[in-house]
């Protein structure tokens, strides 16, 4: 029995070490776009993503909401097709256009069959969406109304209020802390969208990711087709630096919800930070590892104060937030805060144990194949690698970089980056000061 178990362990170890990561090809298209491509003929599918530095942080301070509306209207009418035509033609060939939008990036994605008839139609539509959006007054007016209604509804929800206040508390006046208000949306004009599109959706700023059943030659032609007629664009100004927090702050926002929403955090790290892997592994131990994390053990398992508690770093172009979050009963907010703060302080001051580090590495490395087990997941990695200028060997190096992390590097990195005495806290829930029950 012992021999069989030993043999199985060796087989598992060999399987992990022999796991093949995608081979990434990279080039610059004649249009100026950067292209990242993985050729794979196992499925008759093609996945495409085109990303631009056109997220919400690129809004003008006096024109918040323009970036989001520009992104949202890209596929709601193009030269020769309205939004219904686009939806119908995509459905006819079994293709789908999607999108994602955050503070840094605006991305448009396409999934289509790789067979010629379907692929040609789908790529033609994506080409027009990217290069010939109309931004009609009628559609803009409708989408503004829809967004205003959505914002007004969101203002009643504790999770929205907490995120809004948290962004302001952590980032201050930096664009990462901006929140779009109803008054901002009301002011947006079609000319604002056209100007933002021309200045932020240029070919030289584009990152094209392709994954699937096409050859290198086909991929080159596709990337050029999707970007050749993009606006001339210009040099998009880099985002301003994020300032650290000099002191702690705490904000309590009354809300009739039965549970309070708590967020605690500070500015964290940028996507290409040299401490990225060290902090990633360390945070897995603190609050990113689910039931095996310290925060979960202290808050839920030992005291039953919350169903879930988590922490994570959100690496962005500039340092994004390091965030801790939980929900707890209104009457035990102060006790839960005390437990969380003590757990973080102990983690920063005393560091991690060898046993914790070993378990974290095993879980992260053992789960790595699941990170790239689909075309869509690989496509997102291609986009991230291209947009944030990460090395082409990022996926190849991932497991080795995790393995190199040690207890000393974690302890030193957290002491440099996380000051328990200078963190922003936001609590949404409970009653206002002096309010009677």
One Martini backbone bead per residue (centre of mass of N, CA, C, O) as a GRO file, in nm:
protein
  437
    1UNK     BB    1   0.059   0.062  -0.022
    2UNK     BB    2   0.301   0.257   0.012
    3UNK     BB    3   0.407   0.220  -0.277
    4UNK     BB    4   0.158   0.327  -0.426
    5UNK     BB    5   0.158   0.610  -0.298
    6UNK     BB    6   0.439   0.690  -0.397
    7UNK     BB    7   0.380   0.657  -0.700
    8UNK     BB    8   0.150   0.865  -0.711
    9UNK     BB    9   0.315   1.109  -0.618
   10UNK     BB   10   0.514   1.103  -0.855
   11UNK     BB   11   0.304   1.136  -1.078
   12UNK     BB   12   0.197   1.412  -0.987
   13UNK     BB   13   0.464   1.562  -0.999
   14UNK     BB   14   0.512   1.511  -1.300
   15UNK     BB   15   0.253   1.642  -1.409
   16UNK     BB   16   0.319   1.929  -1.312
   17UNK     BB   17   0.606   1.958  -1.445
   18UNK     BB   18   0.477   1.875  -1.745
   19UNK     BB   19   0.314   2.114  -1.778
   20UNK     BB   20   0.184   2.294  -2.045
   21UNK     BB   21   0.228   2.597  -2.173
   22UNK     BB   22   0.158   2.841  -2.362
   23UNK     BB   23   0.260   2.962  -2.680
   24UNK     BB   24   0.374   3.284  -2.723
   25UNK     BB   25   0.301   3.525  -2.963
   26UNK     BB   26   0.475   3.827  -3.095
   27UNK     BB   27   0.361   4.145  -3.243
   28UNK     BB   28   0.356   4.409  -3.482
   29UNK     BB   29   0.142   4.571  -3.648
   30UNK     BB   30   0.111   4.793  -3.905
   31UNK     BB   31  -0.081   4.977  -3.723
   32UNK     BB   32   0.068   4.929  -3.411
   33UNK     BB   33  -0.032   4.690  -3.285
   34UNK     BB   34  -0.042   4.459  -3.030
   35UNK     BB   35   0.035   4.102  -3.049
   36UNK     BB   36  -0.129   3.801  -2.909
   37UNK     BB   37  -0.054   3.444  -2.965
   38UNK     BB   38  -0.243   3.128  -2.967
   39UNK     BB   39  -0.204   2.815  -3.106
   40UNK     BB   40  -0.512   2.610  -3.146
   41UNK     BB   41  -0.663   2.286  -3.276
   42UNK     BB   42  -0.869   2.139  -3.072
   43UNK     BB   43  -1.068   2.370  -3.149
   44UNK     BB   44  -1.327   2.527  -3.356
   45UNK     BB   45  -1.195   2.811  -3.234
   46UNK     BB   46  -1.224   3.176  -3.176
   47UNK     BB   47  -1.045   3.414  -2.976
   48UNK     BB   48  -1.103   3.768  -2.905
   49UNK     BB   49  -0.908   4.063  -2.796
   50UNK     BB   50  -0.954   4.423  -2.743
   51UNK     BB   51  -0.740   4.671  -2.599
   52UNK     BB   52  -0.763   4.979  -2.397
   53UNK     BB   53  -0.672   5.295  -2.260
   54UNK     BB   54  -1.024   5.332  -2.144
   55UNK     BB   55  -1.091   5.376  -1.864
   56UNK     BB   56  -1.219   5.554  -1.597
   57UNK     BB   57  -0.933   5.695  -1.531
   58UNK     BB   58  -0.948   5.861  -1.826
   59UNK     BB   59  -1.110   6.065  -1.735
   60UNK     BB   60  -1.229   6.362  -1.690
   61UNK     BB   61  -1.296   6.540  -1.411
   62UNK     BB   62  -1.542   6.700  -1.576
   63UNK     BB   63  -1.613   6.392  -1.736
   64UNK     BB   64  -1.766   6.175  -1.601
   65UNK     BB   65  -1.859   5.869  -1.792
   66UNK     BB   66  -1.743   5.864  -2.082
   67UNK     BB   67  -1.590   5.596  -2.093
   68UNK     BB   68  -1.833   5.407  -2.032
   69UNK     BB   69  -2.015   5.498  -2.271
   70UNK     BB   70  -1.826   5.438  -2.498
   71UNK     BB   71  -1.807   5.138  -2.443
   72UNK     BB   72  -2.123   5.074  -2.443
   73UNK     BB   73  -2.165   5.188  -2.764
   74UNK     BB   74  -1.998   5.024  -2.970
   75UNK     BB   75  -2.243   4.779  -3.015
   76UNK     BB   76  -2.498   5.012  -3.080
   77UNK     BB   77  -2.380   5.091  -3.362
   78UNK     BB   78  -2.296   5.086  -3.709
   79UNK     BB   79  -2.193   5.077  -4.007
   80UNK     BB   80  -2.491   4.935  -4.148
   81UNK     BB   81  -2.573   4.884  -3.827
   82UNK     BB   82  -2.764   4.794  -3.583
   83UNK     BB   83  -2.811   4.625  -3.292
   84UNK     BB   84  -3.000   4.412  -3.420
   85UNK     BB   85  -2.821   4.329  -3.654
   86UNK     BB   86  -2.586   4.232  -3.488
   87UNK     BB   87  -2.734   4.012  -3.324
   88UNK     BB   88  -2.841   3.848  -3.565
   89UNK     BB   89  -2.570   3.784  -3.713
   90UNK     BB   90  -2.438   3.642  -3.478
   91UNK     BB   91  -2.655   3.419  -3.441
   92UNK     BB   92  -2.628   3.292  -3.729
   93UNK     BB   93  -2.303   3.206  -3.645
   94UNK     BB   94  -2.255   3.161  -3.329
   95UNK     BB   95  -2.174   3.437  -3.208
   96UNK     BB   96  -1.986   3.653  -2.962
   97UNK     BB   97  -2.010   3.960  -2.794
   98UNK     BB   98  -1.798   4.122  -2.562
   99UNK     BB   99  -1.706   4.274  -2.234
  100UNK     BB  100  -1.475   4.501  -2.058
  101UNK     BB  101  -1.452   4.715  -1.750
  102UNK     BB  102  -1.227   4.953  -1.604
  103UNK     BB  103  -0.997   5.174  -1.496
  104UNK     BB  104  -0.794   5.087  -1.739
  105UNK     BB  105  -0.994   4.906  -1.929
  106UNK     BB  106  -1.103   4.842  -2.269
  107UNK     BB  107  -1.295   4.555  -2.383
  108UNK     BB  108  -1.326   4.339  -2.672
  109UNK     BB  109  -1.506   4.040  -2.758
  110UNK     BB  110  -1.467   3.716  -2.940
  111UNK     BB  111  -1.674   3.434  -3.037
  112UNK     BB  112  -1.589   3.174  -3.280
  113UNK     BB  113  -1.591   3.000  -3.535
  114UNK     BB  114  -1.326   2.889  -3.760
  115UNK     BB  115  -1.489   2.877  -3.987
  116UNK     BB  116  -1.511   3.070  -4.256
  117UNK     BB  117  -1.806   3.165  -4.264
  118UNK     BB  118  -1.823   3.256  -3.964
  119UNK     BB  119  -1.563   3.423  -3.927
  120UNK     BB  120  -1.609   3.649  -4.133
  121UNK     BB  121  -1.861   3.770  -4.006
  122UNK     BB  122  -1.759   3.820  -3.716
  123UNK     BB  123  -1.511   4.000  -3.791
  124UNK     BB  124  -1.668   4.220  -3.935
  125UNK     BB  125  -1.824   4.314  -3.689
  126UNK     BB  126  -1.587   4.377  -3.504
  127UNK     BB  127  -1.458   4.584  -3.690
  128UNK     BB  128  -1.696   4.787  -3.672
  129UNK     BB  129  -1.709   4.825  -3.370
  130UNK     BB  130  -1.413   4.943  -3.348
  131UNK     BB  131  -1.418   5.147  -3.632
  132UNK     BB  132  -1.768   5.218  -3.663
  133UNK     BB  133  -1.900   5.386  -3.454
  134UNK     BB  134  -2.185   5.605  -3.391
  135UNK     BB  135  -2.317   5.739  -3.145
  136UNK     BB  136  -2.611   5.799  -3.114
  137UNK     BB  137  -2.844   6.000  -2.978
  138UNK     BB  138  -3.058   5.788  -2.916
  139UNK     BB  139  -2.878   5.582  -2.765
  140UNK     BB  140  -2.758   5.773  -2.559
  141UNK     BB  141  -3.020   5.856  -2.421
  142UNK     BB  142  -3.101   5.573  -2.331
  143UNK     BB  143  -2.839   5.502  -2.169
  144UNK     BB  144  -2.855   5.733  -1.970
  145UNK     BB  145  -3.123   5.652  -1.842
  146UNK     BB  146  -3.039   5.373  -1.750
  147UNK     BB  147  -2.795   5.462  -1.574
  148UNK     BB  148  -2.945   5.650  -1.383
  149UNK     BB  149  -3.133   5.435  -1.267
  150UNK     BB  150  -2.904   5.252  -1.163
  151UNK     BB  151  -2.773   5.457  -0.969
  152UNK     BB  152  -3.021   5.510  -0.790
  153UNK     BB  153  -3.045   5.219  -0.696
  154UNK     BB  154  -2.752   5.178  -0.585
  155UNK     BB  155  -2.779   5.401  -0.351
  156UNK     BB  156  -2.945   5.172  -0.168
  157UNK     BB  157  -2.686   4.994  -0.152
  158UNK     BB  158  -2.437   4.885   0.055
  159UNK     BB  159  -2.219   4.787  -0.150
  160UNK     BB  160  -2.202   5.054  -0.308
  161UNK     BB  161  -2.144   5.251  -0.074
  162UNK     BB  162  -1.881   5.115   0.019
  163UNK     BB  163  -1.717   5.136  -0.244
  164UNK     BB  164  -1.735   5.438  -0.276
  165UNK     BB  165  -1.604   5.520  -0.002
  166UNK     BB  166  -1.345   5.353  -0.032
  167UNK     BB  167  -1.221   5.487  -0.280
  168UNK     BB  168  -1.196   5.765  -0.145
  169UNK     BB  169  -1.028   5.679   0.108
  170UNK     BB  170  -0.779   5.554  -0.059
  171UNK     BB  171  -0.754   5.776  -0.326
  172UNK     BB  172  -0.917   6.020  -0.333
  173UNK     BB  173  -0.840   6.217  -0.624
  174UNK     BB  174  -0.791   5.981  -0.768
  175UNK     BB  175  -0.928   5.809  -1.033
  176UNK     BB  176  -0.973   5.541  -0.862
  177UNK     BB  177  -1.190   5.716  -0.670
  178UNK     BB  178  -1.396   5.757  -0.871
  179UNK     BB  179  -1.748   5.854  -0.912
  180UNK     BB  180  -2.034   5.820  -1.080
  181UNK     BB  181  -2.286   6.051  -1.134
  182UNK     BB  182  -2.577   6.168  -1.239
  183UNK     BB  183  -2.469   6.451  -1.323
  184UNK     BB  184  -2.257   6.341  -1.518
  185UNK     BB  185  -2.445   6.196  -1.721
  186UNK     BB  186  -2.621   6.441  -1.798
  187UNK     BB  187  -2.365   6.595  -1.946
  188UNK     BB  188  -2.332   6.402  -2.167
  189UNK     BB  189  -2.205   6.402  -2.499
  190UNK     BB  190  -2.142   6.300  -2.810
  191UNK     BB  191  -1.873   6.459  -2.840
  192UNK     BB  192  -1.732   6.317  -2.604
  193UNK     BB  193  -1.720   6.033  -2.730
  194UNK     BB  194  -1.568   6.101  -2.988
  195UNK     BB  195  -1.314   6.212  -2.849
  196UNK     BB  196  -1.244   5.966  -2.679
  197UNK     BB  197  -1.218   5.768  -2.910
  198UNK     BB  198  -0.993   5.917  -3.072
  199UNK     BB  199  -0.780   5.922  -2.815
  200UNK     BB  200  -0.817   5.589  -2.698
  201UNK     BB  201  -0.866   5.413  -2.994
  202UNK     BB  202  -0.589   5.350  -3.097
  203UNK     BB  203  -0.367   5.144  -3.251
  204UNK     BB  204  -0.112   5.204  -3.066
  205UNK     BB  205  -0.297   5.114  -2.800
  206UNK     BB  206  -0.347   4.834  -2.894
  207UNK     BB  207  -0.454   4.499  -2.777
  208UNK     BB  208  -0.414   4.183  -2.932
  209UNK     BB  209  -0.597   3.881  -2.875
  210UNK     BB  210  -0.527   3.533  -2.970
  211UNK     BB  211  -0.729   3.219  -2.963
  212UNK     BB  212  -0.669   2.928  -3.172
  213UNK     BB  213  -0.799   2.814  -3.500
  214UNK     BB  214  -0.517   2.950  -3.625
  215UNK     BB  215  -0.281   3.091  -3.797
  216UNK     BB  216  -0.035   3.314  -3.816
  217UNK     BB  217  -0.129   3.440  -4.079
  218UNK     BB  218  -0.421   3.485  -3.992
  219UNK     BB  219  -0.362   3.655  -3.739
  220UNK     BB  220  -0.233   3.891  -3.886
  221UNK     BB  221  -0.483   3.966  -4.055
  222UNK     BB  222  -0.680   4.012  -3.821
  223UNK     BB  223  -0.533   4.235  -3.666
  224UNK     BB  224  -0.539   4.435  -3.904
  225UNK     BB  225  -0.845   4.442  -3.954
  226UNK     BB  226  -0.909   4.554  -3.648
  227UNK     BB  227  -0.687   4.829  -3.674
  228UNK     BB  228  -0.640   5.000  -3.944
  229UNK     BB  229  -0.919   5.199  -3.883
  230UNK     BB  230  -0.832   5.337  -3.656
  231UNK     BB  231  -0.755   5.584  -3.494
  232UNK     BB  232  -0.479   5.769  -3.461
  233UNK     BB  233  -0.447   5.917  -3.215
  234UNK     BB  234  -0.238   5.910  -2.916
  235UNK     BB  235  -0.077   5.999  -2.638
  236UNK     BB  236  -0.152   5.854  -2.357
  237UNK     BB  237  -0.173   5.955  -2.056
  238UNK     BB  238  -0.058   5.883  -1.773
  239UNK     BB  239  -0.121   5.790  -1.476
  240UNK     BB  240  -0.120   5.888  -1.178
  241UNK     BB  241   0.004   5.872  -0.886
  242UNK     BB  242  -0.017   5.691  -0.588
  243UNK     BB  243  -0.096   5.763  -0.269
  244UNK     BB  244  -0.048   5.719   0.042
  245UNK     BB  245  -0.127   5.659   0.372
  246UNK     BB  246  -0.081   5.850   0.673
  247UNK     BB  247  -0.362   5.748   0.797
  248UNK     BB  248  -0.628   5.672   0.963
  249UNK     BB  249  -0.974   5.573   0.884
  250UNK     BB  250  -1.336   5.632   0.965
  251UNK     BB  251  -1.655   5.521   0.822
  252UNK     BB  252  -2.007   5.576   0.897
  253UNK     BB  253  -2.298   5.433   0.733
  254UNK     BB  254  -2.614   5.440   0.739
  255UNK     BB  255  -2.831   5.135   0.738
  256UNK     BB  256  -3.110   4.903   0.722
  257UNK     BB  257  -2.949   4.671   0.726
  258UNK     BB  258  -2.881   4.370   0.900
  259UNK     BB  259  -2.594   4.420   0.778
  260UNK     BB  260  -2.262   4.498   0.777
  261UNK     BB  261  -2.034   4.668   0.568
  262UNK     BB  262  -1.681   4.587   0.539
  263UNK     BB  263  -1.394   4.801   0.468
  264UNK     BB  264  -1.036   4.747   0.425
  265UNK     BB  265  -0.753   4.973   0.333
  266UNK     BB  266  -0.503   5.020   0.068
  267UNK     BB  267  -0.264   5.087  -0.120
  268UNK     BB  268  -0.082   4.873  -0.322
  269UNK     BB  269  -0.022   4.742  -0.639
  270UNK     BB  270   0.123   4.694  -0.926
  271UNK     BB  271   0.142   4.470  -1.189
  272UNK     BB  272   0.485   4.514  -1.207
  273UNK     BB  273   0.566   4.437  -0.932
  274UNK     BB  274   0.826   4.277  -0.765
  275UNK     BB  275   0.613   4.180  -0.520
  276UNK     BB  276   0.378   4.017  -0.633
  277UNK     BB  277   0.429   3.714  -0.552
  278UNK     BB  278   0.477   3.759  -0.253
  279UNK     BB  279   0.194   3.890  -0.192
  280UNK     BB  280   0.021   3.667  -0.307
  281UNK     BB  281   0.107   3.444  -0.113
  282UNK     BB  282   0.059   3.595   0.152
  283UNK     BB  283  -0.249   3.650   0.104
  284UNK     BB  284  -0.337   3.357   0.105
  285UNK     BB  285  -0.289   3.337   0.412
  286UNK     BB  286  -0.460   3.574   0.516
  287UNK     BB  287  -0.737   3.597   0.272
  288UNK     BB  288  -0.713   3.414  -0.018
  289UNK     BB  289  -0.768   3.090   0.093
  290UNK     BB  290  -1.014   3.086   0.249
  291UNK     BB  291  -1.037   2.836   0.487
  292UNK     BB  292  -0.699   2.870   0.517
  293UNK     BB  293  -0.719   3.140   0.640
  294UNK     BB  294  -0.683   3.357   0.895
  295UNK     BB  295  -0.938   3.524   0.880
  296UNK     BB  296  -1.135   3.286   0.869
  297UNK     BB  297  -1.049   3.157   1.135
  298UNK     BB  298  -1.103   3.404   1.326
  299UNK     BB  299  -1.397   3.500   1.230
  300UNK     BB  300  -1.547   3.222   1.173
  301UNK     BB  301  -1.443   2.963   1.316
  302UNK     BB  302  -1.408   3.087   1.614
  303UNK     BB  303  -1.672   3.323   1.607
  304UNK     BB  304  -1.905   3.360   1.388
  305UNK     BB  305  -1.917   3.668   1.238
  306UNK     BB  306  -1.890   3.533   0.943
  307UNK     BB  307  -1.922   3.377   0.643
  308UNK     BB  308  -1.718   3.593   0.513
  309UNK     BB  309  -1.359   3.653   0.450
  310UNK     BB  310  -1.130   3.885   0.287
  311UNK     BB  311  -0.835   3.922   0.069
  312UNK     BB  312  -0.678   4.166  -0.167
  313UNK     BB  313  -0.508   4.233  -0.461
  314UNK     BB  314  -0.531   4.514  -0.708
  315UNK     BB  315  -0.365   4.520  -0.984
  316UNK     BB  316  -0.244   4.797  -1.167
  317UNK     BB  317  -0.102   5.045  -1.327
  318UNK     BB  318  -0.151   5.139  -1.059
  319UNK     BB  319  -0.200   5.118  -0.744
  320UNK     BB  320  -0.413   4.926  -0.603
  321UNK     BB  321  -0.607   4.766  -0.390
  322UNK     BB  322  -0.610   4.674  -0.054
  323UNK     BB  323  -0.859   4.430   0.054
  324UNK     BB  324  -1.103   4.406   0.314
  325UNK     BB  325  -1.390   4.178   0.367
  326UNK     BB  326  -1.723   4.204   0.530
  327UNK     BB  327  -2.007   4.058   0.705
  328UNK     BB  328  -2.211   4.177   0.984
  329UNK     BB  329  -2.354   4.231   1.257
  330UNK     BB  330  -2.427   4.525   1.393
  331UNK     BB  331  -2.357   4.444   1.705
  332UNK     BB  332  -2.044   4.325   1.594
  333UNK     BB  333  -1.851   4.529   1.459
  334UNK     BB  334  -1.631   4.602   1.670
  335UNK     BB  335  -1.534   4.313   1.720
  336UNK     BB  336  -1.459   4.245   1.427
  337UNK     BB  337  -1.253   4.472   1.390
  338UNK     BB  338  -1.061   4.380   1.610
  339UNK     BB  339  -0.991   4.106   1.484
  340UNK     BB  340  -0.887   4.201   1.211
  341UNK     BB  341  -0.667   4.396   1.309
  342UNK     BB  342  -0.507   4.188   1.473
  343UNK     BB  343  -0.448   3.993   1.241
  344UNK     BB  344  -0.290   4.192   1.069
  345UNK     BB  345  -0.077   4.274   1.274
  346UNK     BB  346   0.038   3.991   1.325
  347UNK     BB  347   0.118   3.938   1.034
  348UNK     BB  348   0.317   4.179   0.999
  349UNK     BB  349   0.495   4.138   1.266
  350UNK     BB  350   0.529   3.798   1.263
  351UNK     BB  351   0.431   3.647   1.025
  352UNK     BB  352   0.506   3.345   0.875
  353UNK     BB  353   0.499   3.011   0.837
  354UNK     BB  354   0.624   2.729   0.704
  355UNK     BB  355   0.355   2.575   0.689
  356UNK     BB  356   0.190   2.792   0.544
  357UNK     BB  357   0.368   2.816   0.294
  358UNK     BB  358   0.356   2.525   0.196
  359UNK     BB  359   0.046   2.512   0.158
  360UNK     BB  360   0.020   2.750  -0.039
  361UNK     BB  361   0.198   2.641  -0.265
  362UNK     BB  362   0.043   2.381  -0.320
  363UNK     BB  363  -0.225   2.518  -0.400
  364UNK     BB  364  -0.128   2.708  -0.624
  365UNK     BB  365   0.027   2.505  -0.803
  366UNK     BB  366  -0.198   2.285  -0.820
  367UNK     BB  367  -0.408   2.514  -0.953
  368UNK     BB  368  -0.283   2.626  -1.219
  369UNK     BB  369  -0.417   2.462  -1.456
  370UNK     BB  370  -0.703   2.607  -1.405
  371UNK     BB  371  -0.612   2.892  -1.525
  372UNK     BB  372  -0.553   2.729  -1.832
  373UNK     BB  373  -0.833   2.540  -1.924
  374UNK     BB  374  -0.907   2.776  -2.133
  375UNK     BB  375  -0.938   3.000  -2.380
  376UNK     BB  376  -1.040   3.238  -2.210
  377UNK     BB  377  -0.816   3.243  -1.998
  378UNK     BB  378  -0.585   3.284  -2.195
  379UNK     BB  379  -0.686   3.544  -2.320
  380UNK     BB  380  -0.664   3.714  -2.062
  381UNK     BB  381  -0.361   3.678  -2.028
  382UNK     BB  382  -0.280   3.810  -2.292
  383UNK     BB  383  -0.397   4.088  -2.224
  384UNK     BB  384  -0.233   4.139  -1.966
  385UNK     BB  385   0.048   4.107  -2.082
  386UNK     BB  386   0.016   4.336  -2.292
  387UNK     BB  387  -0.092   4.579  -2.123
  388UNK     BB  388   0.144   4.534  -1.878
  389UNK     BB  389   0.420   4.435  -1.985
  390UNK     BB  390   0.473   4.138  -1.970
  391UNK     BB  391   0.624   3.859  -1.995
  392UNK     BB  392   0.602   3.589  -2.209
  393UNK     BB  393   0.689   3.396  -1.947
  394UNK     BB  394   0.475   3.415  -1.723
  395UNK     BB  395   0.349   3.125  -1.728
  396UNK     BB  396   0.615   2.967  -1.711
  397UNK     BB  397   0.704   3.120  -1.426
  398UNK     BB  398   0.489   3.099  -1.205
  399UNK     BB  399   0.572   2.851  -1.030
  400UNK     BB  400   0.863   2.945  -0.971
  401UNK     BB  401   0.789   3.213  -0.830
  402UNK     BB  402   0.635   3.081  -0.601
  403UNK     BB  403   0.866   2.891  -0.499
  404UNK     BB  404   1.067   3.138  -0.419
  405UNK     BB  405   0.909   3.198  -0.187
  406UNK     BB  406   0.952   3.331   0.144
  407UNK     BB  407   0.915   3.425   0.464
  408UNK     BB  408   1.092   3.676   0.453
  409UNK     BB  409   0.971   3.816   0.202
  410UNK     BB  410   0.689   3.845   0.315
  411UNK     BB  411   0.748   4.006   0.572
  412UNK     BB  412   0.889   4.246   0.430
  413UNK     BB  413   0.665   4.328   0.229
  414UNK     BB  414   0.437   4.386   0.438
  415UNK     BB  415   0.593   4.603   0.598
  416UNK     BB  416   0.617   4.798   0.353
  417UNK     BB  417   0.291   4.801   0.255
  418UNK     BB  418   0.156   4.741   0.552
  419UNK     BB  419  -0.014   4.966   0.771
  420UNK     BB  420  -0.210   4.927   1.049
  421UNK     BB  421  -0.201   5.259   1.115
  422UNK     BB  422  -0.287   5.305   0.779
  423UNK     BB  423  -0.622   5.261   0.742
  424UNK     BB  424  -0.917   5.219   0.572
  425UNK     BB  425  -1.260   5.255   0.697
  426UNK     BB  426  -1.580   5.098   0.607
  427UNK     BB  427  -1.924   5.139   0.730
  428UNK     BB  428  -2.232   4.978   0.633
  429UNK     BB  429  -2.457   5.032   0.887
  430UNK     BB  430  -2.686   5.096   1.092
  431UNK     BB  431  -2.685   5.370   1.302
  432UNK     BB  432  -2.688   5.669   1.381
  433UNK     BB  433  -2.579   5.886   1.580
  434UNK     BB  434  -2.836   5.888   1.831
  435UNK     BB  435  -3.015   5.675   1.728
  436UNK     BB  436  -3.297   5.509   1.772
  437UNK     BB  437  -3.434   5.178   1.802
   0.00000   0.00000   0.00000
